[in-house]
Amino acid sequence: MKILLYGSTGMLGSDCLEVFKEEFDVVAPTHKEVDIIKWDSVIENLQKNRPDVIVNCAGFTSVDECENEDLDFMINKVNVEGPRNMAQGSARFESKMVHISSDYVFNGKKMPPQPYFEDDPPDPICKYGRTKAESEAAIRDNAPDYIIIRTGWLYGLRGKNFVKSIIKQAVKNRRKTLTVVEDQIGSPTWTYSLAKQIKLMIKSDANGTYHVTSEGYCTRLEFAQFIIDKLNLKVKLKPCKLSEYPQKARRPLNCILENRLLKQHDLNIMPDWKEDLDLFLEKYGDLLIKEAKEKRKKKK
C-alpha cells in the first residue's frame, strides 16, 4: 500500500512516518516539494505518486497564535484550504483521505467526566477550533472515502508539547513553583501510539469520523504532577483556574473524547494515558531533561 504523508517533520507526522514505514510504501514530501495551499502543487504530486492513501498531519497548531488577526489569511490557507485541496485530489485520484482534527472543535461545556462522542455537534470557542471544524467540513464535502481523526493533548519526542514544556520550566525554575491549570480535563496521548492506531485504521479500511485518544482522563495539574514525580523534578506545582491562566485563546474545559466508534468496530488499541506516559518518560525523560538543560545554558 502506498501512503502519501504530509507534515512528516511534525510531532505526529514524524511518528507516523516511522510507524508507517514498517509496512507501507511511504512518500513524505517536504513543504518545498509540495505546497499544500496551492491546488496545482497538490494535484501534480498526486498525479506523480498515485497513492492509495493520503494522510494529512500538516497544519498550523499554535492555538494562541491563531488569535492573531494578521495571521488569519495564512492560517485559513494552511488549516482549511490545504485539506480541501487534498480532499478534492483524493476524489480525483481515488485515494482514501486521512485527516487529523482536534478536541477543540467542541466548546468543552459538558459536565466532566461526560465525554464528547463523534456525533456531538461541533461548537468551537477559539479560532484554531473553528479552522479545524471547517477543515472537517472540507473533507466531508470533497472526499468520497475519508477518515477524520479527532484527538488532543498530544505529546511526543518532537515539536512543542505540554510534557516538554513542564520539563523545560522545571529545569529553568529548580526548587521553585510552577503554576498549572487544575480545571481543564483531557486525555494525554502519545503520538507514537496514535500513529499505530492510524495504521490499523488504514489497514482495516475504516471510514468516517473517529475520536482517538488514550484511555482515561486527568486534569492538566495531574498530568504535570505525573511528569514531575516520574522524573523526580524538584519543583512544586501551584494550581490555578483555566480562566486565570494568561493565554490569548479561549480553551474548552472538558476535552475528554470517547473512542466510541473505534470500540464499536473492534479497532481500539489505545492504551491508558498513565501507562503510555510512564513508558514515554522511561524511554525519553533523561534525554528531554538533557535537552532542556542544554537550551538553558545556551540562553545564558
Backbone as CSV, one residue per row, in Angstrom:
resi,resn,N_x,N_y,N_z,CA_x,CA_y,CA_z,C_x,C_y,C_z
1,MET,0.840,-1.198,0.000,0.000,0.000,0.000,0.873,1.246,0.000
2,LYS,0.521,2.219,-0.829,1.308,3.440,-0.940,0.634,4.584,-0.190
3,ILE,1.388,5.210,0.712,0.876,6.307,1.535,1.595,7.598,1.156
4,LEU,0.821,8.657,0.945,1.381,9.991,0.749,1.162,10.761,2.047
5,LEU,2.252,11.071,2.748,2.176,11.662,4.078,2.618,13.118,4.051
6,TYR,1.698,14.013,4.390,2.021,15.438,4.506,2.276,15.783,5.974
7,GLY,3.243,16.666,6.221,3.556,17.073,7.592,4.419,16.073,8.321
8,SER,5.318,15.403,7.603,6.090,14.298,8.182,7.201,14.743,9.129
9,THR,7.464,16.065,9.208,8.504,16.536,10.127,7.933,17.010,11.466
10,GLY,6.614,17.036,11.588,5.986,17.492,12.829,5.948,16.404,13.888
11,MET,5.346,16.729,15.028,5.310,15.806,16.164,4.593,14.503,15.816
12,LEU,3.391,14.597,15.272,2.651,13.395,14.888,3.170,12.825,13.578
13,GLY,3.443,13.692,12.610,3.878,13.237,11.297,5.150,12.416,11.341
14,SER,6.094,12.807,12.200,7.362,12.069,12.287,7.142,10.672,12.850
15,ASP,6.226,10.529,13.809,5.919,9.197,14.342,5.138,8.371,13.326
16,CYS,4.253,9.023,12.582,3.533,8.312,11.516,4.511,7.783,10.475
17,LEU,5.495,8.603,10.110,6.495,8.171,9.134,7.225,6.928,9.623
18,GLU,7.634,6.939,10.885,8.353,5.800,11.463,7.486,4.541,11.500
19,VAL,6.237,4.686,11.930,5.328,3.539,12.075,4.871,3.013,10.717
20,PHE,4.521,3.922,9.818,4.015,3.506,8.501,5.076,2.757,7.696
21,LYS,6.338,3.187,7.802,7.418,2.588,7.012,7.583,1.093,7.274
22,GLU,7.113,0.643,8.436,7.239,-0.772,8.787,6.474,-1.666,7.806
23,GLU,5.366,-1.140,7.262,4.525,-1.971,6.385,4.132,-1.322,5.068
24,PHE,4.178,-0.001,5.005,3.697,0.702,3.820,4.849,1.286,3.011
25,ASP,4.569,1.560,1.766,5.453,2.344,0.914,5.074,3.808,1.137
26,VAL,5.948,4.571,1.803,5.599,5.929,2.229,6.363,6.978,1.423
27,VAL,5.607,7.926,0.879,6.182,9.101,0.235,5.878,10.294,1.143
28,ALA,6.936,11.010,1.569,6.754,12.102,2.530,7.390,13.380,1.992
29,PRO,6.693,14.098,1.122,7.268,15.308,0.523,7.435,16.430,1.541
30,THR,8.472,17.230,1.344,8.690,18.403,2.195,7.795,19.542,1.714
31,HIS,7.746,20.617,2.502,6.955,21.789,2.123,7.477,22.388,0.820
32,LYS,8.801,22.328,0.632,9.382,22.870,-0.604,8.951,22.054,-1.822
33,GLU,8.766,20.747,-1.611,8.386,19.873,-2.720,6.903,19.989,-3.060
34,VAL,6.074,20.158,-2.026,4.624,20.300,-2.233,4.087,21.388,-1.306
35,ASP,3.515,22.422,-1.878,2.870,23.477,-1.093,1.373,23.153,-1.057
36,ILE,0.896,22.689,0.103,-0.477,22.175,0.190,-1.538,23.231,-0.078
37,ILE,-1.183,24.519,0.056,-2.202,25.560,-0.169,-2.351,25.897,-1.652
38,LYS,-1.499,25.300,-2.480,-1.581,25.524,-3.927,-2.168,24.289,-4.606
39,TRP,-3.316,24.464,-5.210,-4.041,23.371,-5.864,-3.155,22.625,-6.868
40,ASP,-2.483,23.364,-7.731,-1.663,22.738,-8.769,-0.557,21.877,-8.171
41,SER,0.049,22.363,-7.104,1.142,21.638,-6.454,0.648,20.302,-5.892
42,VAL,-0.516,20.328,-5.241,-1.099,19.105,-4.663,-1.473,18.118,-5.769
43,ILE,-2.146,18.607,-6.807,-2.600,17.721,-7.887,-1.422,17.106,-8.646
44,GLU,-0.401,17.916,-8.923,0.777,17.392,-9.625,1.454,16.287,-8.829
45,ASN,1.527,16.482,-7.513,2.159,15.473,-6.667,1.344,14.193,-6.610
46,LEU,0.030,14.334,-6.556,-0.844,13.160,-6.548,-0.760,12.403,-7.876
47,GLN,-0.695,13.148,-8.941,-0.608,12.527,-10.266,0.707,11.755,-10.411
48,LYS,1.743,12.314,-9.829,3.066,11.683,-9.883,3.122,10.406,-9.043
49,ASN,2.521,10.437,-7.848,2.685,9.327,-6.903,1.539,8.315,-6.879
50,ARG,0.328,8.757,-7.254,-0.841,7.873,-7.274,-0.955,7.039,-5.984
51,PRO,-1.090,7.702,-4.826,-1.131,6.961,-3.566,-2.473,6.271,-3.338
52,ASP,-2.447,5.207,-2.544,-3.689,4.576,-2.109,-4.351,5.408,-1.015
53,VAL,-3.497,6.037,-0.183,-3.999,6.817,0.953,-3.199,8.112,1.089
54,ILE,-3.916,9.214,1.332,-3.291,10.485,1.673,-3.486,10.706,3.170
55,VAL,-2.408,10.962,3.898,-2.510,11.232,5.337,-2.031,12.659,5.592
56,ASN,-2.908,13.486,6.144,-2.579,14.892,6.387,-2.286,15.158,7.855
57,CYS,-0.998,15.266,8.181,-0.583,15.665,9.525,-0.087,17.115,9.537
58,ALA,-0.219,17.802,8.402,0.224,19.199,8.318,-0.839,20.112,8.918
59,GLY,-0.391,21.255,9.414,-1.363,22.210,9.950,-0.698,23.242,10.838
60,PHE,-1.402,24.343,11.050,-0.946,25.393,11.959,-1.594,25.102,13.307
61,THR,-0.772,24.711,14.314,-1.334,24.175,15.560,-1.141,25.065,16.782
62,SER,-0.515,26.233,16.615,-0.343,27.121,17.763,-1.669,27.813,18.078
63,VAL,-2.317,27.356,19.126,-3.677,27.812,19.454,-3.714,29.316,19.714
64,ASP,-2.745,29.833,20.449,-2.741,31.255,20.778,-2.389,32.121,19.571
65,GLU,-1.438,31.674,18.755,-1.063,32.445,17.564,-2.207,32.530,16.566
66,CYS,-3.110,31.550,16.596,-4.276,31.587,15.706,-5.173,32.785,15.989
67,GLU,-5.049,33.369,17.177,-5.866,34.529,17.533,-5.329,35.819,16.919
68,ASN,-4.137,35.763,16.358,-3.512,36.938,15.742,-4.192,37.230,14.406
69,GLU,-4.895,38.354,14.332,-5.654,38.694,13.121,-4.765,38.830,11.887
70,ASP,-3.516,39.221,12.080,-2.593,39.365,10.954,-2.289,38.023,10.296
71,LEU,-2.531,36.923,11.022,-2.233,35.584,10.502,-3.473,34.859,9.973
72,ASP,-4.638,35.508,10.052,-5.899,34.859,9.668,-5.844,34.239,8.278
73,PHE,-5.357,35.007,7.321,-5.342,34.551,5.925,-4.472,33.303,5.778
74,MET,-3.257,33.369,6.342,-2.323,32.260,6.223,-2.828,31.009,6.945
75,ILE,-3.373,31.191,8.160,-3.851,30.050,8.946,-5.023,29.371,8.246
76,ASN,-5.928,30.154,7.674,-7.054,29.583,6.943,-6.573,28.804,5.714
77,LYS,-5.549,29.337,5.050,-4.980,28.641,3.888,-4.429,27.273,4.296
78,VAL,-3.647,27.249,5.382,-2.981,26.011,5.805,-3.966,25.009,6.419
79,ASN,-4.844,25.508,7.296,-5.709,24.595,8.054,-6.995,24.209,7.336
80,VAL,-7.421,25.002,6.359,-8.695,24.707,5.684,-8.502,24.456,4.188
81,GLU,-7.867,25.401,3.506,-7.725,25.250,2.047,-6.784,24.108,1.674
82,GLY,-5.733,23.916,2.455,-4.825,22.803,2.201,-5.541,21.460,2.259
83,PRO,-6.253,21.177,3.363,-7.026,19.937,3.442,-8.083,19.819,2.337
84,ARG,-8.703,20.946,1.950,-9.690,20.894,0.867,-9.021,20.482,-0.449
85,ASN,-7.845,21.024,-0.721,-7.104,20.634,-1.920,-6.806,19.137,-1.929
86,MET,-6.375,18.629,-0.780,-6.074,17.196,-0.670,-7.334,16.354,-0.867
87,ALA,-8.428,16.793,-0.251,-9.686,16.037,-0.351,-10.181,15.984,-1.796
88,GLN,-10.110,17.123,-2.481,-10.527,17.147,-3.883,-9.600,16.275,-4.738
89,GLY,-8.320,16.311,-4.408,-7.368,15.460,-5.111,-7.609,13.985,-4.842
90,SER,-7.999,13.668,-3.609,-8.266,12.266,-3.269,-9.451,11.730,-4.074
91,ALA,-10.443,12.582,-4.311,-11.594,12.172,-5.121,-11.171,11.947,-6.572
92,ARG,-10.325,12.837,-7.050,-9.893,12.769,-8.451,-9.056,11.515,-8.731
93,PHE,-8.201,11.154,-7.770,-7.289,10.021,-7.992,-7.694,8.774,-7.207
94,GLU,-8.910,8.803,-6.649,-9.488,7.643,-5.945,-8.598,7.143,-4.807
95,SER,-8.121,8.079,-3.998,-7.324,7.756,-2.813,-8.183,7.944,-1.560
96,LYS,-7.888,7.178,-0.518,-8.526,7.431,0.777,-7.863,8.649,1.404
97,MET,-8.651,9.491,2.075,-8.132,10.690,2.725,-8.189,10.523,4.244
98,VAL,-7.050,10.691,4.916,-6.992,10.643,6.384,-6.574,12.024,6.876
99,HIS,-7.397,12.617,7.720,-7.169,13.997,8.169,-7.216,14.062,9.695
100,ILE,-6.274,14.810,10.279,-6.201,14.943,11.737,-6.922,16.212,12.185
101,SER,-7.895,16.030,13.070,-8.625,17.162,13.631,-8.391,17.225,15.146
102,SER,-9.238,17.910,15.863,-8.929,18.272,17.249,-10.134,18.233,18.178
103,ASP,-9.849,18.009,19.461,-10.874,18.120,20.501,-11.391,19.553,20.613
104,TYR,-10.632,20.516,20.075,-11.026,21.925,20.185,-12.162,22.307,19.243
105,VAL,-12.704,21.354,18.499,-13.917,21.643,17.717,-15.136,21.719,18.640
106,PHE,-14.995,21.286,19.897,-16.098,21.330,20.867,-15.909,22.489,21.848
107,ASN,-17.029,22.896,22.486,-16.955,24.045,23.397,-16.519,23.676,24.808
108,GLY,-16.482,22.382,25.129,-15.992,21.947,26.431,-16.929,22.180,27.593
109,LYS,-18.213,22.442,27.297,-19.160,22.772,28.363,-19.874,21.564,28.956
110,LYS,-19.660,20.372,28.401,-20.226,19.167,29.014,-19.662,18.993,30.423
111,MET,-20.491,18.519,31.337,-20.028,18.328,32.701,-19.126,17.094,32.781
112,PRO,-17.853,17.268,33.152,-16.974,16.100,33.300,-17.520,15.163,34.385
113,PRO,-17.324,13.841,34.252,-16.484,13.186,33.243,-17.251,12.753,31.988
114,GLN,-18.366,13.438,31.658,-19.054,13.103,30.411,-18.131,13.408,29.228
115,PRO,-17.922,12.442,28.333,-17.043,12.683,27.191,-17.808,13.225,25.990
116,TYR,-17.078,13.667,25.000,-17.662,14.025,23.711,-17.613,12.818,22.784
117,PHE,-18.718,12.605,22.051,-18.826,11.498,21.107,-18.707,12.037,19.679
118,GLU,-18.505,11.136,18.741,-18.290,11.530,17.349,-19.465,12.294,16.748
119,ASP,-20.678,12.015,17.224,-21.848,12.684,16.638,-22.296,13.917,17.414
120,ASP,-21.529,14.340,18.420,-21.832,15.602,19.103,-21.553,16.768,18.153
121,PRO,-22.404,17.788,18.151,-22.214,18.910,17.209,-21.016,19.774,17.584
122,PRO,-20.148,20.081,16.635,-19.026,20.990,16.903,-19.525,22.381,17.284
123,ASP,-18.802,23.012,18.188,-19.117,24.381,18.600,-17.841,25.010,19.151
124,PRO,-16.866,25.293,18.273,-15.565,25.790,18.734,-15.649,27.173,19.355
125,ILE,-14.762,27.428,20.328,-14.775,28.712,21.039,-13.490,29.516,20.789
126,CYS,-12.618,29.012,19.907,-11.409,29.762,19.543,-11.173,29.606,18.043
127,LYS,-10.324,30.457,17.490,-10.093,30.447,16.040,-9.473,29.130,15.580
128,TYR,-8.559,28.576,16.372,-7.962,27.303,15.991,-9.043,26.234,15.862
129,GLY,-9.914,26.159,16.848,-11.001,25.188,16.815,-11.914,25.386,15.613
130,ARG,-12.154,26.657,15.258,-13.007,26.933,14.102,-12.357,26.455,12.807
131,THR,-11.039,26.666,12.668,-10.383,26.202,11.441,-10.414,24.678,11.350
132,LYS,-10.333,24.003,12.494,-10.365,22.533,12.463,-11.770,22.032,12.117
133,ALA,-12.793,22.709,12.633,-14.165,22.342,12.280,-14.410,22.579,10.789
134,GLU,-13.881,23.691,10.269,-14.031,23.989,8.836,-13.257,22.984,7.979
135,SER,-12.107,22.547,8.469,-11.328,21.556,7.719,-12.076,20.228,7.650
136,GLU,-12.754,19.858,8.738,-13.567,18.634,8.732,-14.652,18.717,7.656
137,ALA,-15.326,19.867,7.600,-16.389,20.057,6.600,-15.815,19.961,5.190
138,ALA,-14.613,20.512,4.987,-13.964,20.458,3.673,-13.677,19.016,3.265
139,ILE,-13.276,18.194,4.221,-13.011,16.774,3.931,-14.310,16.052,3.587
140,ARG,-15.325,16.227,4.432,-16.601,15.520,4.214,-17.249,15.925,2.885
141,ASP,-17.109,17.192,2.518,-17.754,17.697,1.305,-17.036,17.282,0.022
142,ASN,-15.770,16.891,0.131,-14.976,16.680,-1.081,-14.354,15.298,-1.239
143,ALA,-14.192,14.559,-0.151,-13.542,13.251,-0.238,-14.578,12.136,-0.098
144,PRO,-14.741,11.289,-1.100,-15.728,10.205,-1.010,-15.365,9.155,0.040
145,ASP,-14.051,8.943,0.235,-13.568,7.927,1.177,-12.585,8.603,2.121
146,TYR,-12.989,8.775,3.377,-12.140,9.544,4.293,-12.194,8.980,5.710
147,ILE,-11.157,9.314,6.478,-11.150,9.136,7.934,-10.772,10.482,8.541
148,ILE,-11.630,11.024,9.372,-11.301,12.214,10.162,-11.020,11.725,11.580
149,ILE,-9.866,12.105,12.102,-9.456,11.672,13.438,-9.376,12.877,14.365
150,ARG,-10.272,12.921,15.336,-10.196,13.970,16.362,-9.364,13.437,17.530
151,THR,-8.392,14.224,17.938,-7.532,13.826,19.036,-7.153,15.060,19.837
152,GLY,-6.337,14.905,20.864,-5.963,16.062,21.663,-4.949,15.721,22.739
153,TRP,-4.404,16.760,23.335,-3.408,16.654,24.408,-2.241,15.778,23.957
154,LEU,-1.768,16.027,22.736,-0.703,15.209,22.164,0.659,15.581,22.747
155,TYR,1.490,14.564,22.913,2.895,14.782,23.268,3.739,13.763,22.516
156,GLY,4.996,14.101,22.311,5.891,13.208,21.590,7.312,13.713,21.708
157,LEU,8.213,13.046,21.032,9.636,13.381,21.127,9.970,14.665,20.388
158,ARG,9.202,14.986,19.335,9.491,16.170,18.525,8.407,17.226,18.707
159,GLY,8.750,18.437,18.329,7.764,19.512,18.391,7.517,20.026,19.797
160,LYS,6.688,21.050,19.885,6.333,21.631,21.182,5.143,20.884,21.763
161,ASN,5.189,20.602,23.066,4.060,19.952,23.722,4.129,20.156,25.231
162,PHE,3.085,19.760,25.929,2.953,20.007,27.367,4.054,19.312,28.170
163,VAL,4.396,18.073,27.808,5.419,17.327,28.548,6.749,18.072,28.485
164,LYS,7.149,18.474,27.287,8.413,19.189,27.127,8.389,20.542,27.841
165,SER,7.221,21.184,27.814,7.088,22.484,28.473,7.272,22.372,29.991
166,ILE,6.659,21.357,30.586,6.793,21.150,32.034,8.242,20.854,32.402
167,ILE,8.899,19.996,31.624,10.304,19.663,31.887,11.182,20.902,31.746
168,LYS,10.944,21.670,30.706,11.722,22.889,30.465,11.558,23.883,31.617
169,GLN,10.307,24.078,32.044,10.053,25.016,33.148,10.642,24.518,34.457
170,ALA,10.585,23.198,34.671,11.126,22.623,35.902,12.643,22.782,35.957
171,VAL,13.310,22.585,34.821,14.768,22.752,34.751,15.139,24.225,34.962
172,LYS,14.339,25.106,34.398,14.597,26.545,34.494,14.331,27.078,35.905
173,ASN,13.315,26.542,36.569,12.889,27.081,37.873,13.087,26.077,39.006
174,ARG,14.254,25.488,39.078,14.508,24.458,40.097,14.207,24.969,41.502
175,ARG,13.513,24.125,42.260,13.117,24.387,43.654,12.178,25.593,43.780
176,LYS,11.546,25.941,42.664,10.537,27.000,42.708,9.166,26.404,42.409
177,THR,8.227,27.249,42.036,6.847,26.806,41.847,6.385,27.070,40.418
178,LEU,5.702,26.072,39.844,5.101,26.222,38.529,3.585,26.301,38.692
179,THR,2.963,27.232,37.979,1.511,27.364,38.010,0.913,26.535,36.879
180,VAL,-0.021,25.617,37.239,-0.620,24.709,36.267,-2.138,24.692,36.451
181,VAL,-2.859,24.640,35.345,-4.327,24.662,35.355,-4.891,23.387,35.995
182,GLU,-5.848,23.557,36.892,-6.399,22.410,37.624,-7.805,21.999,37.172
183,ASP,-8.441,22.802,36.292,-9.836,22.501,35.955,-10.063,22.165,34.479
184,GLN,-9.004,22.061,33.687,-9.152,21.576,32.313,-8.840,20.076,32.301
185,ILE,-9.727,19.298,31.667,-9.622,17.840,31.721,-9.533,17.252,30.320
186,GLY,-8.627,16.291,30.146,-8.484,15.629,28.855,-7.698,14.339,28.990
187,SER,-7.265,13.797,27.868,-6.564,12.512,27.846,-5.206,12.674,27.166
188,PRO,-4.111,12.738,27.936,-2.779,12.830,27.341,-2.542,11.671,26.375
189,THR,-2.079,11.980,25.173,-1.979,10.970,24.114,-0.618,11.039,23.431
190,TRP,0.108,9.940,23.463,1.430,9.838,22.841,1.250,9.685,21.332
191,THR,1.935,10.516,20.580,1.785,10.497,19.122,2.212,9.160,18.506
192,TYR,3.132,8.457,19.147,3.568,7.155,18.632,2.426,6.141,18.692
193,SER,1.682,6.143,19.802,0.527,5.252,19.927,-0.576,5.648,18.955
194,LEU,-0.756,6.952,18.776,-1.746,7.446,17.823,-1.386,6.994,16.402
195,ALA,-0.105,7.062,16.063,0.350,6.634,14.734,0.051,5.148,14.509
196,LYS,0.267,4.326,15.531,-0.030,2.893,15.403,-1.530,2.655,15.231
197,GLN,-2.343,3.464,15.911,-3.791,3.346,15.770,-4.228,3.752,14.363
198,ILE,-3.647,4.823,13.841,-3.978,5.271,12.475,-3.618,4.185,11.468
199,LYS,-2.461,3.553,11.645,-2.043,2.490,10.725,-3.056,1.345,10.720
200,LEU,-3.534,0.971,11.905,-4.538,-0.099,11.987,-5.832,0.310,11.300
201,MET,-6.235,1.555,11.458,-7.461,2.055,10.828,-7.343,2.035,9.307
202,ILE,-6.164,2.390,8.795,-5.941,2.354,7.345,-6.009,0.908,6.846
203,LYS,-5.345,0.004,7.538,-5.326,-1.403,7.134,-6.720,-2.025,7.194
204,SER,-7.549,-1.533,8.122,-8.904,-2.072,8.305,-9.924,-1.386,7.402
205,ASP,-9.465,-0.414,6.599,-10.325,0.330,5.672,-11.482,1.014,6.403
206,ALA,-11.153,1.614,7.551,-12.153,2.369,8.312,-12.609,3.577,7.499
207,ASN,-13.782,4.108,7.846,-14.318,5.263,7.135,-15.188,6.075,8.084
208,GLY,-15.052,7.407,8.007,-15.899,8.272,8.828,-15.090,9.072,9.830
209,THR,-15.778,9.600,10.841,-15.168,10.457,11.861,-14.982,9.665,13.153
210,TYR,-13.760,9.643,13.641,-13.426,8.870,14.837,-12.754,9.750,15.887
211,HIS,-13.001,9.427,17.149,-12.242,10.007,18.247,-11.139,9.039,18.619
212,VAL,-9.918,9.563,18.749,-8.770,8.715,19.057,-7.880,9.411,20.087
213,THR,-8.031,9.023,21.348,-7.134,9.489,22.406,-6.819,8.296,23.301
214,SER,-5.850,8.482,24.197,-5.582,7.454,25.194,-6.807,7.253,26.070
215,GLU,-6.894,6.080,26.690,-7.997,5.798,27.604,-7.771,6.525,28.932
216,GLY,-8.869,6.846,29.608,-8.782,7.563,30.878,-8.645,9.057,30.667
217,TYR,-8.603,9.800,31.761,-8.506,11.255,31.664,-7.897,11.801,32.948
218,CYS,-7.478,13.046,32.891,-6.895,13.710,34.060,-6.986,15.215,33.853
219,THR,-6.637,15.968,34.874,-6.530,17.418,34.739,-5.115,17.763,34.266
220,ARG,-4.937,18.986,33.794,-3.590,19.431,33.431,-2.659,19.320,34.651
221,LEU,-3.186,19.643,35.827,-2.380,19.583,37.055,-1.931,18.150,37.337
222,GLU,-2.838,17.192,37.187,-2.484,15.784,37.401,-1.488,15.293,36.351
223,PHE,-1.651,15.768,35.138,-0.735,15.466,34.039,0.677,15.932,34.408
224,ALA,0.771,17.186,34.844,2.065,17.757,35.218,2.674,17.044,36.422
225,GLN,1.833,16.729,37.418,2.333,16.061,38.628,2.914,14.685,38.305
226,PHE,2.295,13.987,37.371,2.799,12.674,36.946,4.213,12.819,36.369
227,ILE,4.411,13.845,35.536,5.725,14.090,34.924,6.756,14.425,35.991
228,ILE,6.393,15.326,36.908,7.299,15.761,37.980,7.714,14.577,38.854
229,ASP,6.730,13.743,39.228,7.012,12.596,40.104,7.874,11.557,39.403
230,LYS,7.531,11.255,38.154,8.246,10.213,37.410,9.712,10.593,37.202
231,LEU,9.966,11.859,36.905,11.326,12.303,36.597,12.044,12.905,37.803
232,ASN,11.350,12.890,38.951,11.934,13.401,40.197,12.456,14.835,40.036
233,LEU,11.634,15.675,39.416,11.998,17.075,39.210,11.668,17.884,40.469
234,LYS,12.599,18.741,40.867,12.482,19.434,42.159,11.730,20.754,42.038
235,VAL,10.458,20.666,41.731,9.619,21.858,41.699,8.271,21.532,42.344
236,LYS,7.603,22.562,42.802,6.256,22.413,43.338,5.270,22.971,42.322
237,LEU,4.060,22.441,42.349,3.029,22.892,41.430,1.965,23.691,42.183
238,LYS,1.608,24.817,41.610,0.565,25.660,42.185,-0.646,25.634,41.256
239,PRO,-1.805,25.165,41.748,-2.986,25.089,40.876,-3.605,26.452,40.606
240,CYS,-4.187,26.590,39.410,-4.960,27.785,39.081,-6.102,27.378,38.152
241,LYS,-7.055,28.255,37.979,-8.180,28.005,37.083,-7.777,28.373,35.651
242,LEU,-8.396,27.699,34.695,-8.111,27.996,33.294,-8.381,29.466,32.984
243,SER,-9.434,30.008,33.587,-9.814,31.412,33.346,-8.771,32.388,33.892
244,GLU,-7.930,31.919,34.814,-6.909,32.780,35.419,-5.570,32.701,34.677
245,TYR,-5.405,31.662,33.873,-4.114,31.437,33.221,-3.966,32.383,32.023
246,PRO,-2.821,33.063,31.905,-2.653,34.067,30.834,-2.454,33.439,29.446
247,GLN,-3.525,33.381,28.663,-3.487,32.855,27.304,-4.377,33.697,26.408
248,LYS,-3.990,33.851,25.137,-4.790,34.643,24.205,-6.102,33.955,23.853
249,ALA,-6.028,32.657,23.567,-7.189,31.916,23.058,-7.995,31.280,24.187
250,ARG,-9.306,31.289,24.027,-10.169,30.525,24.946,-9.990,29.037,24.648
251,ARG,-10.036,28.234,25.679,-9.879,26.794,25.533,-11.028,26.073,26.217
252,PRO,-11.459,24.947,25.666,-12.539,24.187,26.310,-12.069,23.576,27.621
253,LEU,-12.934,23.582,28.622,-12.596,22.980,29.918,-12.593,21.453,29.837
254,ASN,-13.611,20.919,29.195,-13.739,19.463,29.071,-13.269,19.038,27.685
255,CYS,-12.128,18.338,27.637,-11.556,17.882,26.366,-11.594,16.357,26.247
256,ILE,-12.451,15.709,27.032,-12.494,14.240,27.022,-13.232,13.753,25.774
257,LEU,-12.541,12.945,24.981,-13.140,12.324,23.797,-13.289,10.823,24.055
258,GLU,-14.430,10.271,23.734,-14.654,8.834,23.878,-14.406,8.146,22.540
259,ASN,-13.565,7.114,22.553,-13.248,6.355,21.329,-14.378,5.367,21.010
260,ARG,-15.574,5.886,20.914,-16.748,5.013,20.803,-16.766,4.203,19.502
261,LEU,-16.519,4.868,18.362,-16.580,4.143,17.090,-15.443,3.131,16.959
262,LEU,-14.275,3.476,17.463,-13.176,2.503,17.454,-13.580,1.231,18.187
263,LYS,-14.223,1.415,19.327,-14.635,0.259,20.140,-15.766,-0.511,19.461
264,GLN,-16.695,0.221,18.868,-17.801,-0.449,18.172,-17.302,-1.304,17.021
265,HIS,-16.225,-0.860,16.365,-15.668,-1.586,15.224,-14.512,-2.499,15.625
266,ASP,-14.326,-2.664,16.937,-13.284,-3.546,17.482,-11.896,-3.162,16.959
267,LEU,-11.626,-1.852,16.925,-10.351,-1.356,16.407,-9.506,-0.643,17.461
268,ASN,-10.045,-0.435,18.654,-9.374,0.405,19.644,-8.150,-0.293,20.252
269,ILE,-6.964,0.259,20.011,-5.739,-0.265,20.623,-5.059,0.811,21.473
270,MET,-5.783,1.884,21.793,-5.190,2.975,22.562,-5.046,2.571,24.031
271,PRO,-3.851,2.710,24.596,-3.610,2.335,25.995,-4.090,3.400,26.971
272,ASP,-4.033,3.081,28.254,-4.339,4.054,29.302,-3.278,5.153,29.292
273,TRP,-3.675,6.380,29.568,-2.758,7.518,29.470,-1.576,7.385,30.425
274,LYS,-1.811,6.845,31.625,-0.724,6.700,32.608,0.301,5.680,32.136
275,GLU,-0.194,4.587,31.603,0.680,3.518,31.093,1.591,4.035,29.982
276,ASP,0.999,4.780,29.046,1.766,5.295,27.912,2.727,6.400,28.331
277,LEU,2.273,7.306,29.185,3.135,8.405,29.625,4.313,7.868,30.432
278,ASP,4.062,6.859,31.239,5.127,6.222,32.020,6.190,5.633,31.085
279,LEU,5.738,4.946,30.047,6.650,4.342,29.071,7.435,5.411,28.322
280,PHE,6.753,6.478,27.906,7.403,7.571,27.184,8.490,8.212,28.032
281,LEU,8.176,8.505,29.301,9.144,9.158,30.180,10.291,8.226,30.551
282,GLU,9.992,6.935,30.640,11.036,5.936,30.898,12.051,5.934,29.752
283,LYS,11.539,6.028,28.517,12.403,5.969,27.340,13.120,7.292,27.062
284,TYR,12.399,8.405,27.228,12.913,9.682,26.737,13.077,10.768,27.807
285,GLY,12.703,10.488,29.044,12.753,11.510,30.092,14.130,12.115,30.284
286,ASP,15.154,11.264,30.408,16.521,11.761,30.616,16.982,12.598,29.432
287,LEU,16.645,12.161,28.233,17.013,12.902,27.026,16.358,14.276,27.010
288,LEU,15.078,14.346,27.367,14.358,15.623,27.360,14.894,16.564,28.440
289,ILE,15.286,16.016,29.595,15.895,16.838,30.649,17.231,17.399,30.164
290,LYS,18.017,16.543,29.517,19.316,16.959,28.976,19.138,18.071,27.948
291,GLU,18.172,17.912,27.047,17.906,18.933,26.027,17.504,20.261,26.668
292,ALA,16.655,20.185,27.700,16.200,21.403,28.386,17.362,22.111,29.077
293,LYS,18.268,21.342,29.656,19.436,21.932,30.330,20.373,22.584,29.325
294,GLU,20.552,21.941,28.175,21.434,22.498,27.142,20.878,23.801,26.588
295,LYS,19.563,23.852,26.399,18.934,25.084,25.905,19.051,26.198,26.930
296,ARG,18.974,25.826,28.219,19.087,26.810,29.280,20.504,27.407,29.304
297,LYS,21.512,26.555,29.101,22.899,27.027,29.082,23.151,27.965,27.922
298,LYS,22.586,27.622,26.744,22.768,28.449,25.558,22.187,29.849,25.754
299,LYS,21.030,29.917,26.426,20.380,31.208,26.657,21.199,32.094,27.602
300,LYS,21.943,31.426,28.502,22.797,32.188,29.431,24.005,32.790,28.694
